Amino acid sequence: MTEIYLRDNEPSWSELLEQALSDYMVSSDWALAIVCKSVLPDDLLTHLSQSKTLGGIYFLDIELKSYPALYRQLLPFYYKR
């Protein structure tokens, strides 16, 4: 099962994306699970830290540049250079 993470400060956009992903999952044989949907970057970071997630598909708001801790969690290979 592929884990999906949604993060956007506009709940209406997250709802649209969640519905599109659910529709896709029904019409395909790809097993998807939306395991985290958050408005606040800190909520997503907390979830990732607690779950020790190493993969998945992330739909992230572009404003995350101001949250370097979240980027380090999501892209550890980039920060180890």
N, CA and C atoms as a LAMMPS dump frame, in Angstrom:
ITEM: TIMESTEP
0
ITEM: NUMBER OF ATOMS
243
ITEM: BOX BOUNDS ff ff ff
-5.0000000000000000e+02 5.0000000000000000e+02
-5.0000000000000000e+02 5.0000000000000000e+02
-5.0000000000000000e+02 5.0000000000000000e+02
ITEM: ATOMS id mol type element x y z
1 1 1 N 0.83 -1.168 0
2 1 2 C 0 0 0
3 1 3 C 0.885 1.244 0
4 2 1 N 0.552 2.184 -0.849
5 2 2 C 1.301 3.438 -0.946
6 2 3 C 0.663 4.472 -0.032
7 3 1 N 1.482 5.037 0.839
8 3 2 C 0.995 6.054 1.776
9 3 3 C 1.019 7.426 1.113
10 4 1 N -0.037 8.193 1.355
11 4 2 C -0.177 9.534 0.794
12 4 3 C -0.214 10.537 1.938
13 5 1 N 0.519 11.639 1.755
14 5 2 C 0.564 12.715 2.746
15 5 3 C 0.131 14.009 2.068
16 6 1 N -0.868 14.674 2.638
17 6 2 C -1.362 15.941 2.096
18 6 3 C -1.062 17.044 3.09
19 7 1 N -0.544 18.147 2.591
20 7 2 C -0.308 19.31 3.445
21 7 3 C -0.581 20.561 2.63
22 8 1 N -1.599 21.293 3.038
23 8 2 C -1.92 22.564 2.396
24 8 3 C -2.65 23.429 3.396
25 9 1 N -2.383 24.722 3.354
26 9 2 C -3.037 25.63 4.293
27 9 3 C -4.459 25.989 3.87
28 10 1 N -4.886 25.524 2.709
29 10 2 C -6.253 25.75 2.249
30 10 3 C -7.015 24.422 2.32
31 11 1 N -7.852 24.25 3.343
32 11 2 C -8.571 22.987 3.501
33 11 3 C -9.405 22.597 2.275
34 12 1 N -9.951 23.575 1.559
35 12 2 C -10.767 23.239 0.388
36 12 3 C -9.917 22.562 -0.699
37 13 1 N -8.677 22.99 -0.856
38 13 2 C -7.785 22.365 -1.835
39 13 3 C -7.441 20.939 -1.401
40 14 1 N -7.186 20.752 -0.121
41 14 2 C -6.887 19.419 0.396
42 14 3 C -8.066 18.477 0.189
43 15 1 N -9.279 18.978 0.39
44 15 2 C -10.477 18.16 0.186
45 15 3 C -10.607 17.745 -1.281
46 16 1 N -10.361 18.684 -2.198
47 16 2 C -10.42 18.367 -3.628
48 16 3 C -9.383 17.31 -3.999
49 17 1 N -8.192 17.477 -3.5
50 17 2 C -7.122 16.523 -3.786
51 17 3 C -7.439 15.151 -3.188
52 18 1 N -7.957 15.141 -1.981
53 18 2 C -8.327 13.882 -1.352
54 18 3 C -9.412 13.161 -2.163
55 19 1 N -10.395 13.923 -2.651
56 19 2 C -11.456 13.316 -3.461
57 19 3 C -10.901 12.767 -4.777
58 20 1 N -10.006 13.517 -5.413
59 20 2 C -9.391 13.054 -6.665
60 20 3 C -8.594 11.778 -6.439
61 21 1 N -7.859 11.712 -5.345
62 21 2 C -7.086 10.504 -5.036
63 21 3 C -8.003 9.319 -4.743
64 22 1 N -9.078 9.567 -4.031
65 22 2 C -10.04 8.497 -3.735
66 22 3 C -10.684 7.982 -5.017
67 23 1 N -11.057 8.891 -5.912
68 23 2 C -11.636 8.492 -7.199
69 23 3 C -10.636 7.672 -8.009
70 24 1 N -9.376 8.095 -8.001
71 24 2 C -8.345 7.362 -8.731
72 24 3 C -8.171 5.957 -8.163
73 25 1 N -8.165 5.864 -6.846
74 25 2 C -7.962 4.578 -6.211
75 25 3 C -9.092 3.608 -6.578
76 26 1 N -10.304 4.089 -6.647
77 26 2 C -11.443 3.25 -6.991
78 26 3 C -11.331 2.755 -8.43
79 27 1 N -10.837 3.624 -9.326
80 27 2 C -10.792 3.264 -10.747
81 27 3 C -9.501 2.553 -11.165
82 28 1 N -8.583 2.352 -10.254
83 28 2 C -7.323 1.684 -10.595
84 28 3 C -7.101 0.503 -9.652
85 29 1 N -6.036 -0.207 -9.871
86 29 2 C -5.708 -1.303 -8.957
87 29 3 C -4.561 -0.922 -8.022
88 30 1 N -4.322 0.359 -7.899
89 30 2 C -3.25 0.849 -7.041
90 30 3 C -3.805 1.139 -5.654
91 31 1 N -3.291 0.452 -4.661
92 31 2 C -3.761 0.629 -3.291
93 31 3 C -3.1 1.864 -2.677
94 32 1 N -3.908 2.857 -2.376
95 32 2 C -3.439 4.1 -1.772
96 32 3 C -4.109 4.297 -0.427
97 33 1 N -3.414 4.945 0.491
98 33 2 C -4.003 5.294 1.777
99 33 3 C -3.547 6.695 2.153
100 34 1 N -4.485 7.581 2.367
101 34 2 C -4.145 8.919 2.853
102 34 3 C -3.96 8.781 4.358
103 35 1 N -2.701 8.806 4.778
104 35 2 C -2.382 8.554 6.18
105 35 3 C -2.229 9.823 6.998
106 36 1 N -2.065 10.949 6.312
107 36 2 C -1.947 12.213 7.036
108 36 3 C -2.415 13.346 6.135
109 37 1 N -3.321 14.15 6.669
110 37 2 C -3.782 15.354 5.973
111 37 3 C -3.721 16.475 7
112 38 1 N -2.911 17.493 6.718
113 38 2 C -2.753 18.54 7.724
114 38 3 C -2.745 19.925 7.095
115 39 1 N -3.103 20.877 7.915
116 39 2 C -3.06 22.288 7.537
117 39 3 C -1.742 22.893 8.02
118 40 1 N -1.266 22.42 9.156
119 40 2 C -0.047 22.965 9.763
120 40 3 C 1.159 22.079 9.457
121 41 1 N 2.262 22.672 9.025
122 41 2 C 3.474 21.885 8.757
123 41 3 C 3.959 21.107 9.981
124 42 1 N 3.803 21.701 11.164
125 42 2 C 4.259 21.025 12.38
126 42 3 C 3.495 19.726 12.625
127 43 1 N 2.213 19.687 12.254
128 43 2 C 1.435 18.451 12.413
129 43 3 C 1.986 17.343 11.526
130 44 1 N 2.329 17.699 10.297
131 44 2 C 2.904 16.709 9.387
132 44 3 C 4.265 16.242 9.898
133 45 1 N 5.079 17.163 10.369
134 45 2 C 6.398 16.805 10.897
135 45 3 C 6.267 15.874 12.103
136 46 1 N 5.328 16.165 12.985
137 46 2 C 5.101 15.304 14.148
138 46 3 C 4.692 13.902 13.711
139 47 1 N 3.772 13.834 12.764
140 47 2 C 3.328 12.527 12.266
141 47 3 C 4.497 11.746 11.658
142 48 1 N 5.296 12.407 10.832
143 48 2 C 6.424 11.734 10.193
144 48 3 C 7.46 11.281 11.217
145 49 1 N 7.706 12.099 12.22
146 49 2 C 8.682 11.747 13.254
147 49 3 C 8.221 10.55 14.069
148 50 1 N 6.935 10.493 14.38
149 50 2 C 6.405 9.41 15.196
150 50 3 C 6.26 8.109 14.412
151 51 1 N 5.954 8.215 13.118
152 51 2 C 5.704 7.007 12.338
153 51 3 C 6.964 6.441 11.688
154 52 1 N 8.043 7.185 11.688
155 52 2 C 9.307 6.749 11.064
156 52 3 C 9.105 6.361 9.599
157 53 1 N 8.302 7.142 8.916
158 53 2 C 7.992 6.885 7.516
159 53 3 C 9.213 7.107 6.641
160 54 1 N 9.431 6.194 5.693
161 54 2 C 10.564 6.31 4.787
162 54 3 C 10.142 6.481 3.337
163 55 1 N 8.879 6.393 3.053
164 55 2 C 8.432 6.489 1.672
165 55 3 C 7.066 7.123 1.585
166 56 1 N 6.476 6.99 0.431
167 56 2 C 5.155 7.53 0.231
168 56 3 C 5.155 8.613 -0.829
169 57 1 N 3.98 9.166 -1.046
170 57 2 C 3.811 10.274 -1.986
171 57 3 C 3.343 11.476 -1.183
172 58 1 N 4.01 12.601 -1.418
173 58 2 C 3.734 13.807 -0.651
174 58 3 C 3.187 14.897 -1.57
175 59 1 N 2.062 15.464 -1.179
176 59 2 C 1.511 16.633 -1.846
177 59 3 C 1.656 17.771 -0.845
178 60 1 N 2.627 18.65 -1.094
179 60 2 C 3 19.669 -0.127
180 60 3 C 2.774 21.07 -0.674
181 61 1 N 2.322 21.936 0.201
182 61 2 C 2.173 23.342 -0.121
183 61 3 C 3.559 23.934 -0.367
184 62 1 N 3.679 24.76 -1.375
185 62 2 C 4.978 25.333 -1.742
186 62 3 C 5.587 26.2 -0.639
187 63 1 N 4.795 26.679 0.284
188 63 2 C 5.268 27.551 1.357
189 63 3 C 6.122 26.823 2.396
190 64 1 N 6.363 25.557 2.197
191 64 2 C 7.136 24.801 3.175
192 64 3 C 8.602 25.197 3.232
193 65 1 N 9.048 26.052 2.314
194 65 2 C 10.452 26.482 2.337
195 65 3 C 10.811 27.101 3.684
196 66 1 N 9.83 27.632 4.387
197 66 2 C 10.107 28.262 5.669
198 66 3 C 10.158 27.246 6.814
199 67 1 N 10.058 25.953 6.502
200 67 2 C 10.114 24.906 7.513
201 67 3 C 11.244 23.93 7.201
202 68 1 N 12.496 24.337 7.456
203 68 2 C 13.627 23.473 7.099
204 68 3 C 13.626 22.129 7.835
205 69 1 N 13.067 22.068 9.042
206 69 2 C 13.037 20.791 9.763
207 69 3 C 12.195 19.767 9.011
208 70 1 N 11.111 20.208 8.404
209 70 2 C 10.274 19.295 7.638
210 70 3 C 11 18.826 6.386
211 71 1 N 11.721 19.723 5.731
212 71 2 C 12.496 19.314 4.562
213 71 3 C 13.578 18.308 4.938
214 72 1 N 14.234 18.505 6.072
215 72 2 C 15.262 17.547 6.496
216 72 3 C 14.648 16.173 6.751
217 73 1 N 13.42 16.143 7.271
218 73 2 C 12.739 14.865 7.522
219 73 3 C 12.365 14.192 6.209
220 74 1 N 11.892 14.977 5.239
221 74 2 C 11.423 14.418 3.977
222 74 3 C 12.553 14.106 3.007
223 75 1 N 13.628 14.879 3.057
224 75 2 C 14.717 14.729 2.094
225 75 3 C 16.057 14.539 2.797
226 76 1 N 16.198 13.504 3.597
227 76 2 C 17.443 13.346 4.353
228 76 3 C 18.669 13.166 3.465
229 77 1 N 18.508 12.556 2.299
230 77 2 C 19.65 12.346 1.4
231 77 3 C 20.224 13.676 0.943
232 78 1 N 19.405 14.697 0.788
233 78 2 C 19.857 16.004 0.327
234 78 3 C 20.717 16.685 1.391
235 79 1 N 20.34 16.529 2.645
236 79 2 C 21.049 17.198 3.734
237 79 3 C 22.291 16.456 4.194
238 80 1 N 22.529 15.244 3.694
239 80 2 C 23.716 14.487 4.081
240 80 3 C 24.884 14.736 3.139
241 81 1 N 24.702 15.593 2.141
242 81 2 C 25.794 15.856 1.189
243 81 3 C 26.894 16.648 1.826
